[in-house]
Amino acid sequence: MKEGFYDEDIYKQALKLYPSIVDLIKSKAAENQDRTWIIFNNKEYSYKESDNISSRIASGLIGMGAKHGDRIAIYALNSPEWMFSYFGILKAGCIPVTVNTGFIKDPLVYNISMPESRFLFIDRRLIDNYSTVKESLESVEKVILIGDNKDLKVDFKDIETFDNLIRNPGNYHVVELKGYDPAAMILTSGTTGQSKVVVESNAQFIVTALDMIDAGGVSSDSVIYVYLPLFHIMALDLAAISSMMANATMVMVEKFDPTNFWKDIKKYNVTHFHAVGPIFEMLIKQKESMEEKEHENIIAIAYSSREIWEMAEKRFNIHITGGYGGTEAGIPVTSPYSDVVKGINPPGSCGLPTPPFQVEIQDSSGFPVKAGDIGEIVIRPRLPYVTFLEYYKMPMATVNSFKGLWFHTGDLGKYDKKGNIYFVDRAKDSIRRMGENISSFEVEQILLRMAEIKDVAVYPAVHGHDEEVMVAVVPKIPDLNPEIIIDFCLDNMPSFWTPNYILFMDALPKTPTGRTQKYLLKENGITENTVNMKNYISKKLKENKHKI
């Protein structure tokens, strides 16, 4: 076993061998032919079949009028069709836009419209969400329906079915893509403003996939469990694209189900899965089972706090890699496989900078801090185009994020004496809930539409090792019922944005210039005056599900 990370030359070779994701899939299809790549609902799809289907999608899109550089959105639950659509869009010379399946109304409109998506792949089960906003989606010219169009109650003027699309011959004009060409446009939460559309490069996807192979020891014998949503980089690149690069097999499910998680691990002889901290917490809360211990040697390509890390490794008989990153830079910090399997990477640490990146922790003047001191985590690429290209249509935000020629993450961290990096806290004004980044600004803007609310501040409330959404409300009317606020939230925003905690106040704490002092609200946390709305939210969600 090689000690430490791959040599930097290995990463350079990968970027030259696979200039783009299209080159990767075509090369791997030729190499692996009928070898299984995807297992979904007990059905198998080979590397060759995945290449062929995505080529037919590309041919169909071009036949529908898709032009080079067009943005084409995917609003669908995890499925092979999601992956094939993604590849087909790239093969057509277009740019995939990933859409959060939890979005409704304004957030959904923004996710699709901000990148000016021209076509839209949509899951039949999400049609109702789309139908409520379709008149606001002026850029969308054509819709491709994934699923049965029988008894479709929505009137689409220009609709095609996925099944018809893949009947195309698969002949398309091959567009040569480079490392600096976009591989995806992914929405990430804003800090103090609107969410940003991050334009990812092909080089970034290739390097991040290799990072995960490097840390996880992923090989052609590996079986990777993909259960996180494909609209995020963790499932799309860290799991799916890396499995292809390693000639591995991936088992895909629609969504995370803690009750069936270990059953699937056992059933499919899974060797690797990717996770964020709250996933381990939910698994730990489950009743112990035989499957959670009696399985193949498993590497969890994941990060969590030291306490949860140690509990998970011991209870589930797994190894955890650690890691740090985000949509803009992939995973520039993790641990080499040799350290992971020996168990010498410190629990709770993110790890070390990987070969394609420089990573520092800097003070407010841009100088590196000493071991133990807290500063901002900043990143600089060593190889060309391995971080994001831009925030779409936000040039100043792009420039400002690279102050001093370092990408500023807005996250706080520290080193230990061996150079391991530890995440400490978020400096930016966003909330991390169950693996989702939530812009407090956007939640506030929706809440301020309520005639009953005068002022509002949304901020994180620490709950275990995760964050919950909390809102401080200054009402316009006396005795405002908190249930009215929750009902409004559930009707106008994704359910995971909805605040679990509401604090009514006469006035928000403000600076002399009128800015809300959220740090004071965060310090106070959940007080005795805070209204816990968790049970009410759960009840309403069950009622809504029953209605559907």
N, C-alpha and C positions, 0 to 999 in steps of 0.2 A: 504494500500500500504506500502510495506517495505521501510524504509528509507535507503539510501546508497546502496552499492554494495552487492551482495550475499556474504555470509560467505565463507571463503576459503574452508571449508569442502564441500561445494556444488561442487566446482571445483574438489576436490579430488574424490568425489563420481562419478562425470561424467567420470573421467579418468579411474576409476575402472569398471564402468558399460559399458563403450565403449572404450576398449583398442585400437580399430582401427576404421577406417571409415567403413570397412566391417562389424564389429560388430554393428555399428550404423545402417546401412541400413537394415540388417537382423532383428534387434530388432524392428526398426520402421515399417517394413513391417508386422511383426507379430502383432504389436500393432494397426496399422491403417488399414490394409487390403485394402479395396476398396476405402478408402478415397483419394480424389484427392491430388496429390503432385504437378504435373506440368500442367500448361495450356500453350499451344503453338499453335499459329495459330488456335485458337478456338477448338483445340483437347486436351482432358484430358488424363493424365496418372496417375494411382493410385500408392500408395506406393508399393503395392504387385506386380503390373505390372512392376514397375521400378526394383524391386528386381529380378523378374523372367527374364526379358530381359538381365539384366547385368550378371546373372548367365549363360545364354546361350552364351553370348559373352565370358565369362571366359572359358567355355567348348570348344568353337570354337578356341580360342587362344591356348589352351593347345593341341588341336588336330592338330593345325598348327605347333606345335613344340616349343611353348613358354615355357621357363624355369624360375624357381624361380629367381627373381632378374633382369630379362631382363628389359631393358628400352623400353617402347613403347610410341611413340609420337602421339599427337592429333593435327592435323592442320586443323581446321574446324571452321566455324562460329557457333555462339550460336544455340543450338538445343537440344532437348531431347536426340538425338543420341550422342551428345558430352558427356552429363552426364552419359548415360548408358555405353559408352565406358570407361569413367574414372573409374566407379565402376567395370566394368568387368575386366579391367587391374589389379586392386587391388585384386579382387577375385582370379585371376589366379596366384597371388603371384608375380606379376611384378610391375614395377614402372612407373606411368604415367609421360610423359614429355609434358608439355604444350608448344605449338608453337604459336608465335605471328602471327596473320593472316595478319598483315600489312607488314610482311617481304618478301623480294625477294632476289634473288641472294646470295651474300656472307653472309649477316645476317641470311638468311633462312638456308643455309648450316650449319652455326655455331650452330644455335639453335637446329637443329636435330642431327648434328654429334658430337658436344661436349659431350653430355651425352651418345654417342654411341648407339643411338636408333636402335633397331633391327627390329621392325615392325613400320608401320606408318598408322594411320587412317587419311584419307584425304577427304576433302569436294570436290565434283565434280567441284564446281565453282572455286577451287584453283588449279586445275590440271595444267593449263598453267604455273603458277609460279613454280610448282614442276618440270614440264617437262624440264625447262631450266637448272635445277641443278641436276637432278636425277643421272647423271653419276658421280657427285662429292660425292654422298651419299653412300660411300662404305659400311657402317655398315647396311644399310637398306636392309633386305632380302625379306620382303613381305609387300604389300600394301593392306589396306582394304578401299574400296571406299564407302564413304557415299553419296548416291544419285544414279541416274540412270547411268548405264554404256553404254547406247545406243549411237551409233555413237561416241564412245570414240576414239579420234584421237591419243592418246598417246599409245605407245607400251610398255606395262608392261609385263615382263616375269612371275612375280609372283604376281597376283592380285586376290583379293577376294572381293566380295561385302558385305556390311553391312547386307543386307537383307538375303543373304545366311548364313552369320555367325550366325545370331540369329535363324536359323532353327535347331540349335543343341539342344540336349535334356536338357541341363542345368546341367548335372552331371559333377562335377569337383572335383579334390582333394582339399579339404579345407586346406589352409595354415593358420596357426594361426599367426596373426600379433600382434606385441606389440606396445606400445607407442613410442618406439625408432626406429621402422621401418619406412622407407620412405613412405610418402603419396603422394608426387609429387616432380617433379624437374622443377623449374620455373626459367627462365632467368631473371636476373635483370641487370640494366645498370652498367657498370664499373665506377670507379671513375677517376683514371688516367690511366686506362688500359682496357683490354678486358673485355667484359661483363662476369658476373659470373653465373654459374648454381647453384642455391640455392636448397639444398636438404631439403625438409620440412618433419617434423615428423608427425606421426598420432596424437601424443599428442598435438602438436602445433595446428593442425586443430581442434581438439575437444575443446581445451581451447579457441581458438579464436572465434569459433562458439558460445560458451557459453557467452563469453564477449559481443558479439553483441546482444544476447538475453537479457542479463543483462542490457545493456545500452538502448536498444530500447523497452524493455517491450514486446518482441515478445512472442506470445502465440499461441495456437491451432486455435484461431479465426483470426489470422493475415493472410494478403495476401501481399506477398513480390514481388516487381517489380524488375526483373532481366534484365537489359539492357546493363550493362557494359560487356566487353568481358570475357568469362570464362577462358581464358588463364592467367588471373591475379588473384591473391589471393582475391581481393575485391569481385569479382562476385562469384568465385568458393567456397570460404570458408565463407567469411563474409555474403554472401547472400544465396547461394544454400545450403551449408551444415548446416548453422544455421537454415534455414527454416525447414529442415528435423528434426533436433534435437528438434525443438519446436512443431513438429506435424502440421506445418502450410502449406499453399498453396503458391506456387510461380508461378507468371505469367512471362514467359520468352519471350523475343523478340530477333531478330538477332542482333540489334545494336541500339544505341541511336538515336532517331529522335525527335528533339525539337518541331517539329510541331505537332506530335502525342502524345507527352509525357503525357500531362494532359488529353487528350481524353482517353488514356489507363487507367490512374489512376481512372478516373470517371467510365469507362465501367466495370472495374473489381473490383471496391471497394477496391483499394489498400490501405493498412495501413502503409507500410514501403517501403522505397527505400534507396539505398546507393549511395553516390555521392562524387566526388572531387569538389574543388572550381570552376573550369571552367564550370562545368555543370550548376551551378546556374547562372553564368554570361550569358550563352547562353539562358537559360530559361527566364531570366529577359529581354533580348533583344527581345523576342517574343512579339507579340501583345497580350494585356490582353484578357483573355477569361473567360467564365462562369465556365468552368471545373476546372480552376486553384484555385478556391476558394470554390466551392460547391462540397466537397468530404468528405470522412471519416476523422476522426482524423488521421493525418499523422505524423510519426516520420521519419525524414531524418537522417540516420546514416551517418554523413558526417562532413567534416571540411571545413571552409572557413575563409576568413578575416572577421574582425568585421563588416566592412561596408556592404559587400555582405550578410553576415549572417543576419544582421538586416533587410536589404531590402527584402531578401527571406522570412524570417519568417512573416513579415508584409504583403507582397503582396500575398503570396501563402497560408497563414493561416496554417503554419506547425511549428513543433518543430524540432530543430537541436541538435544533441547530442554532436558534437565536437569529436575529436579523433586524435590519432597520432600512427603511426606504419609503417610497411613495410613488405616486403616479408620475411625477416629474423626473425621477432618476432611477426607477427600478429599485433594486436592492444593492446599494453600494457597500453595505456592511453586513457581514455574516461570519460564520466560522467554517474553516476547512473541514472536510469530511474526516480526516485523520483525527482531529481534535474531538469531533462529535462522537464518533464510535468509541473513543477511549474515555469519553465523559469528562474531558479536561477543559471544555469551554465553560466558563463560570455561569451557573444558573442565574437568570435575570439579566445577563449582559446581551448586547446586540451582536458583539463579536468584533472583528477587525475589518479595516478597509479591504475590499477586494481589488485585484490587480488593475481593473480598468479605471479606478477612481482614486483621487486624493480626497480624504475626509479629515476635516479639522473641527475642533471646538474652539470658537473664538469669543473674545470679549467684545464689548460694544465699540471698541476702536479698531477691531479687525485683527487683533493679535491673538495667537494661540494661548490658551490658558494652561496652567500646570495641572498635573494629576490631582484629582479630587475637587478641583474648582468647577463651577458650573458656567457654561457659556452656550452660545448658539451653535447647533450642528450645521456646518456648511460643506458643500460638495463641489468638486471640480473634476471634469473628465480628463483622463490620460489618453484616451483614444477618441477618434473623431465621431461626433454626433451620437454619443451614447447617453446623453441626457435629452430631455424633451426639446422640441424645436421652438415652441412659442406658446403663449396664451393667445388663442385665436381672437383676433380683432381687439386685443388689449396690449398694444405696443408698450405703453408706459409700465404696465404691470410686469411685462416680460423683462424690460430693461432694469426695473427696480429690484427684481428678484435676483439679479446677478451683480449686485453691488460689490465692487472690489474684485470683479471677475470670479467670484464664487457664487454658486447658487445657495441662497439663504432659505433654509427649510422652515424657519419660524419655530423650530423645536429646540428645547433646551436639553443639554446632555453633559456628561463628564467622562473623563478617562480614569482607568485604574493605572497602577504603575507598570503593568504589562502592555498598556495601550488598548485594552478592551474598552469599547464605548458603551455607555449606559444611557438610555433614554430617561430623562428626569420629568419633563412636563412640556406642555404646549405653551409657547409664548403667544401664539396666534389665537384670534378670537373665533375658534370653531370648537365643535363638540364631537367627540369620538364615541359613538354608541353602537355596540354590537358589530364592530367592524366597518360601520358607515361613518363618513365624515359629514357633519351637518353644519351648514352656514347659519349661525345665529342671526345674522343680518336678514337672511331670506325668511326665516320663521317670523322675525319681528315685523317685516313688511306685510306679511299676510295677516298677522294678528291686528295690526293697526288699522285694517279695513273695518274692523268691528266698530259699529257706532257706539257700543257700550264702553270702549276702551279709550282712555286719554293718553296713556304712555305705557311703554312696555320695555322690558329688558330680558333677553334670553341668554342663558349661560349654563355651564355644566355643573351638575351636582354629583359629587363622587359617590358611587354606589359599589362597594366592594373594590374590584380592580377595573371597573368600567365606569363610564360616565352616563348619567341620565340627563334628559332635557328638563330644565327648570325655567320657569318664567316668573318675573316680578311684574305685577299688573297694577297700574293706577287707573281705577275705574272712573267713568264719567257719571255713573249712576250709583246710588247707594245699594248695598246688599246684592251685588252682582253674583249670580249663581255660577259657580265654577263649571257646572255641567254644560252651561250654554257655551262657554269657551271651548270645552273639549269637543262638543258637537260641531262647532264651527271649524275646528282644526281638522277633524276627521273628514269633513266635507270638502276641505280646501287644500290639504297638504298630505304628503305620504304619512302613513300611520306611524312610521318610526321617527318622524319629526315631532309628533304630538307630545307636548310636555307631560311628564308624569307628575310633576310637582308645580303647584301654583301658590305664589305668595302675594297677597294683596297688600298694597302700601298706599299711604297718602301721597308720597312723592318719592321718586328715585333719587339716590345720591348723585350729585352732579359736581363737576369741576366749575371754577369761575367762568370758564368759556362755554359751559352748557353741555359738556360731554358726560355721559353716564359712567360712573365709577364702578365698573363691573367687578373689579378686584375686591371691593368691599362686600358685594353680594356673594361672590364666590367664597370669601373668608367666612361669612356667616353660615353658608351652606343651608342644610335643611333644618329649619327652626321649629319650635313648637306651634308657631302660627301657620306653618306651611300646610297646604291641603294636598294630601296624597290622593291622586286620581287613578292610580293603577287599576284598581278593581272595576271602576266605572268604565275605563277604556277597554279592559278585557271583555266586559259584558257587552259593550257596544260593538266590538269587533266580531264577537260570536254571533250577535244578532244580524249583523250585515252579511256575514258568511252564510248564515241560514237563509237569508233572503235570496242570495245568489243561487 
